[in-house]
């Protein structure tokens, strides 16, 4: 969860699939810590480094609303800060768009984990352990 000096949060829109908005990040490689993974993936997606502040929480995403073969996921959500006037740039083929949002004007098409993590962060929570259910697969028209 990357914020800027104005308190806005950075969201990434998925290029494929349901194209929901989520937080920047990615998967952990073998023999890599969650901290190293988030720093590597965020740099790969936005082209700049951030400062990690703390761990908002661990979120277990489960449910079969998107099909029987979708595995449960555990997501580490860190709070990070982009400061010093650094610019972000779309730097990943997995991401369709980047957008800075005020937390009171978020898009509706957020991932379930993003909604939960943003709500916890707004309350000032750290170290949350939360189970999150997958959203139903949207009807594509």
Residue pairs with C-beta under 8 A, 6 or more apart in sequence:
1 9
1 23
1 56
1 77
1 78
1 79
1 80
1 117
1 118
1 121
2 9
2 10
2 23
2 24
2 42
2 46
2 50
2 80
2 81
2 82
3 9
3 10
3 79
3 80
3 81
3 82
4 10
4 81
4 82
4 83
4 100
5 82
5 83
6 100
7 102
7 103
8 100
8 101
8 102
8 103
9 23
9 100
9 101
9 103
9 106
9 118
10 23
10 24
10 46
10 82
10 88
10 98
10 99
10 100
10 101
11 21
11 22
11 23
11 98
11 99
11 100
11 101
11 106
11 107
11 110
11 114
12 21
12 22
12 23
12 24
12 45
12 95
12 96
12 97
12 98
13 19
13 20
13 21
13 22
13 95
13 96
13 97
13 98
13 99
14 20
14 21
14 22
14 94
14 95
14 96
15 93
15 94
15 95
15 96
16 94
18 109
18 137
18 138
19 96
19 109
20 109
20 110
20 111
20 114
21 99
21 106
21 107
21 109
21 110
21 111
21 114
22 110
22 111
22 113
22 114
23 77
23 113
23 114
23 117
24 41
24 42
24 45
24 46
24 95
24 98
25 37
25 38
25 41
25 42
25 45
25 75
26 37
26 40
26 41
26 44
26 45
26 94
27 37
27 41
28 34
28 37
29 37
32 40
34 76
34 78
35 52
35 78
38 52
38 76
38 78
38 80
39 49
39 50
39 52
42 49
42 50
42 80
43 49
44 91
44 92
45 90
45 91
45 92
45 94
45 95
45 98
46 88
46 89
46 90
46 91
46 98
47 88
47 89
47 90
47 91
48 82
48 86
48 87
48 88
48 89
49 86
50 80
50 81
50 82
51 80
51 81
51 82
51 83
52 78
52 79
52 80
53 78
53 79
53 80
53 81
54 78
54 79
54 126
55 76
55 77
55 78
55 79
55 126
55 127
56 77
56 78
56 79
56 117
56 120
56 121
56 125
56 126
56 128
57 77
57 117
57 120
57 125
57 126
57 127
57 128
57 129
57 130
58 74
58 75
58 76
58 77
58 128
58 129
58 130
59 74
59 75
59 77
59 113
59 116
59 117
59 128
59 130
59 131
59 132
60 72
60 73
60 74
60 75
60 130
60 131
60 132
61 72
61 73
61 74
61 75
61 112
61 113
61 132
61 133
61 134
62 72
62 73
62 131
62 132
62 133
62 134
63 133
63 134
64 70
64 134
65 133
65 134
65 135
65 136
65 137
66 134
66 136
66 137
67 137
70 134
75 113
75 117
77 113
77 117
77 121
79 121
79 126
82 88
88 98
89 98
90 97
90 98
99 107
101 107
103 118
103 122
106 118
110 118
111 135
112 132
112 133
112 134
112 135
113 132
116 130
116 132
120 128
120 130
